Amino acid sequence: MPINIIEKIEIKYLQIVNEKGEADSSLMPPLSNDEIKKLFETMILARTFNHRALSLQREGRIGTYASIWGQEASQIGSAYALDKDDWIFPSFRESGVFVEKGYPLWMLYRYWAGDERGMQIPEGFYLFPMSVPVGTHVPHATGAAWAMRLKGHRKVAAAYFGDGGSSKGDFYEGMNFAGVFKAPVIFLCQNNQWAISVPRARQTAAKTIAQKAAACGFEGIQVDGNDIFAVYKATKDAVEKAKNGGGPTLIECFTYRLDDHTTSDDASRYRTEEEVEVWKKKEPLIRLRLFMEKKGLWTKQYEDEVSKKAQETVDKEIQKAEAFAAPDPADIVRYTYGELTPRQKRELKEFGWEK
């Protein structure tokens, strides 16, 4: 008796600029030279922010911090493809996304210093606060996207998460709902090969994370997450498809976490220095620099000027962050619920926090 094939799954891989900085012109998105330089300058700013955050943590001036080194292309390339009023649902490692969207850097530093007011999103930013619980924000993004579709808004929602997040039930629930209702949502998985100490091979037996979209009835694509143009193009295509009624897309950015999981981690306990050194040669800033040099858009003087400006900007933002008044401890009680409970009123009185 013959076996009928119901469906075949095809997972595409997108790379536009290789590790030598050579581009496939047939795939290159229509970006002007000024836009390419803006991406480069944003990447420098994000890396400067990241480097200073690591230094501040070692000095005890901020708390535990999650580095973005090696993942700048995945974050900045995708964020650049999202329109200003598209909703973004970040995990805890998306500082680069906040930087690209122009979020006040001093507020980011306040957040990493333990001040939740750093995530009190200012008017005009379509960003949700960083989600430290792994994967719980994925259904939130789907719900927001579905609501926008019901209201007739031509917008998308984008959820960022890591390969570890793809092992959570929230990931599958959010994706399944999105597939059924064709919600205009983009699932951006930064597969950096490690969920703390658990390697990607222990996260799933599937060959790719992108193929998980097939079970939910929509497209999944894997892109070179260190190629900012591939990430931008895949995200831009997904945005246009979603806004035109084509439903969701899962984008797997195949990249690498060059630093420890956070400043509380020691990655040398579970991975080799040889592995890290291989990936350092593939990191996104080197590749973009090589590409721009071939196009005559990069010189050492230009990068030095960009780096100096980024350092000056970041230093000013740190000064502003550290000059900001300390939070009122009573806020822990005041903003737990929409309205104060009798118990909370009693607590405020007992601690002398009544106003």
Phi, psi and omega in degrees: 000125182291147177262123180276136176270119182281315183202144174249141182255130178237124179250122181269150176239131183242123169224133180250317179244123182277184185291346177268000181084013180270133185251146170273103186297334181290340181255349186298127178290157183284078178250136178285167177299322178295322179292321178297317179294325177296319177298317179297314182294324177293322178295320177297317179297316180296320180291324177294315176304314183296314181299317181291327177296318178297319179295317179297322179295317180295333179273359180078018183265344168225172181270205179302135185229143178256111183289149178251006184304124181098344184247014183297321181294320180297323183278310185287321179298318180287316181298324180295332181279345180273137179290161185303326183257016170280143184274135182242130178244096186270155167270195185279354182250030184251036177303325179296326177294315178298319179298314182297324181278003176079020180297141180303119184295327180297328178289324176297316178296323177298318180299313181289346174274001178098008180261107184296344178294344175295339177254018173276087194301124180293159176303138177096353177252130182259056182240136170272158177299154177302138179261110177283318173301133188285118172085350186292340182275351182297312176297331178298316179298318178297317179297318179296318180296317180296318178298319179295323178294316180298326181275355179079017178282136178268071182223167173233162170245145180231128179249127178258137177199169180260180180297328176296324179296335181287354177265001183268150178298326180301324179300311182290322179295315179296318180291318182297315178299317181298320179293317181297317186259008179049046181291141180282072184231145178243126179260113184253102179264117173270094180281092182265016172080347183219130169255092195054248183262002183266119181289158181305325181297337178268354179280322184202150176273353179292148181294325178225160170280330181303325185290347178295339178295330183299324180293341181257002172086022177217179188281140170235142180222141174256133179236157172290105185289353176261003178253103187297331180285324177294318179295316179299311183297314181299319180290317180299317178298318180293323178297312181296318179298314182297317182289341178261016175088010183276357176086193188280169175217140172255121179248118176261111177270109183277103187222202182206140177270105186282334179264181173297164179306309170216179178290354175266001185251158172231094186293342180294346180283341185226358175217157186271153176294329179298320179296315181297318182297324177299316182285334178299328180287345182258000189297152194294327182292321177300315183295315180295321178299315179298317179298314182292325178296321179294330180271359182076023182259354185233137168222160179297322179298318179299312181294321178300319180293319179296317181294319179297316179297319180296318179296319179296318179298311182296319180299319178295321180292324178294317178300317179295319180298317185280345176271350183289140183299142179297150181291153176282120182301338179295340180298336177301323181274316188299324190249024175286320179235168179297323178230148180292135175275164176305321180295319180293322177299320178294320180296317178300321180291317181297323181271001180070030184258007180294147177234000000 
